[in-house]
Amino acid sequence: MTKFTTYLAAVLLAGCSATTSITQKSASEVRQAVTIHNSSENNATEYSGPPMQATTDGSDHNLYYYMLRALAPKNGGSPQYQLRIDITYRENWRNYDTATFSGGNEVELSQLDRKVLNCASAFKCMLEETLEVTLSENQIINALKKRESLTVKLYAKSGHRSVIEVPSSYLMGFYSSVVNRRG
């Protein structure tokens, strides 16, 4: 095998991983991209991480978009963290209703929205569910200490399962933005 053939084979095999990050940023890029808004409605400061995109199977038919959010009360209380997920897929509604973290700890999952994005025919539609998973600050800190991605498994009434991975670089950039701003 020539060097070129070996290189080409390595590139093609790398493209076959189970979860492919389409957009990936360093911790400093994430930190700089965090938006901060003062919310008079919640009497809190709202932090929103940059939206990121990945796929669960290497195709553009099973995409997910995610972003972290935090609401920090202006009175100095602990922030509330959420992972917002838009998961896009084809054909039938999956109806995600349960989420777990490593170790099988079930966490609160809220379905915020469901949309039909487009249809090629009456039975071939792209669908999207918008979900929100509540996170504790300890879950974020523990993932950072271990230098691991935050992995959330989503379970649907349809029997489908999806794994969402938030890279440690994203967690570090987002969390440092919240902590450094709060003092």
N, C-alpha and C positions, 0 to 999 in steps of 0.2 A: 504494500500500500504506500502510496506517495504521501508526503506531508499534507498536501492539499486535500486529498481524499480523507485522511484521518481528521483533519480540521473540520471538513464539511460534515462528516458523520457525527462529530462531537457537537456541532452547532444544531444539527437536526435532532439529536437525542435530547439536548437541553431544552428544546422547544416542546417536548412531550411531557413536561412535568405536570403534576396533578393540579397545582394552582399556579397560574402565571400572573405575575404582577405586570400590568400594562403600564401603569404609571407608578414609579417609585421615586421617592425623594429622600435626601439625607435628612438627619435630624435638624440641621441648621436651616435647610430649605423649608421644612415643615414649620419650624418655629417662626420664620419670617413670613410665612403665608397665613398664619393664624389671624383671623379677624376678631376684633374685640368691639362689642357694642354695649352701651349702658341701656338696660331695659327698665323703663319706669313701670311697665306692666308687672314685672316680677320683682321689682326693687333689687335687681341683681345685675352683675356684669356677665354678659354672655360671651363665651369663647367658642369659635367655630374653626375646626381644623380644615385644611384644604381637602376638597373631594378627591378621592383616589379610585382607581378602577382596576379590577382584576377579573379573571375568569376561572371557573372551577374545572373546565375541561379543555382549555386551549382554543375553544371556538368563540365566535361572537354571538352564539345562541344562548349561552349561559353566563351572563355577565353579572357582576355585582359592583356596586359603587358604595363606598363607605366614607364616613367622616366622624370624627369625635367632636363632641360638644360638652361644654361645662357651663353650669350656672353657679356663679359665686355670689352668695348674698352680700349685699353692701354692708350689712351689720357685722361682717367678719366671720360668719359661720362657715362650715365646711362646704366646699363645692359639691354639686351633684353632677355626675358624669353620665353621658349616654353615648352609645355607639349607634349612629343612624346608618341603615343599610337599605339600598335600593337594589333589589334582586330582579333580574330580567331573564325571562325564559320563554319557550314556545309552547303553544297549544293549550293545555288545560290549567285552570287555577290550582295552585298547590296548597294555598291556605296555611302558611307557616303559623304555628301556634306555640312552639316550645323552643327554648334555647338552653344550651348547657355549655359550661367551660370545662377545661381539663379537669379530670377527676370526677366528672359527671354532675357537678353542682348545677342544679337548675336555677335559672335566673329569670327575672321578669322580662317578658317580651310583649311589646305593644305593636299591633298592626295599625299604622297611621293612614295608609292609603292603598288603593288598588286601582290600576289603570290598564286599559287596552291601548298599547302604543301604536300598532298598525296591524293590518290583516292582509294577507295575500289571497285568502279565500275565507269562506265562512268558518272553516275548521283549522286554519293555519294563521294564528295570531301571535304577535309578540306581546307578552303580558309583563307587568311590573307590580311588585309588592314593595311598599315602603314600610320598614320595620324599625323599631327602636328597642335597644337592649340597655337596661340599666346596669351601670358599672359602679363598683366601689373604688375608692381611691387606693385601697389595699390591693385590689386585683391589678391595677396599673403598676403600682410600686413593686409588687412581687414579680411581675413579668419583666420589669426593668432590671431588678436585682439579678434575675436569672439570665438576662440578655436574651429573652425569648420573645417570639411573636405572641400576641394575644389571639388565641384561637377560640372561636365560637362555633358550635355546631347547632344548626337550625334544623328542626324537624317539622314536617308538614302533615296535615291531615291526609293528604294524598299518598303518603308513604315516602315522599322524597326527603332526602337529607342533603344539606349543603354545608360546607365548611368555609367559614370566613376567617381569613388570617389578616391581622393588623401587624405589620412589621415593627420590630422594636425601635427602628429609627423613627418611625411615625409617632410611636408612643412617647419616645424621649423628647422629640421636638415639641409635640403638643403639651405634654406635662410640664416641661421646663418653661414654656410660655405662660402657662397658668400660674405656676409657683413663683416665677420671677416677677410677674406683674403684681401679684398679691403681696409679695414681700416676705 
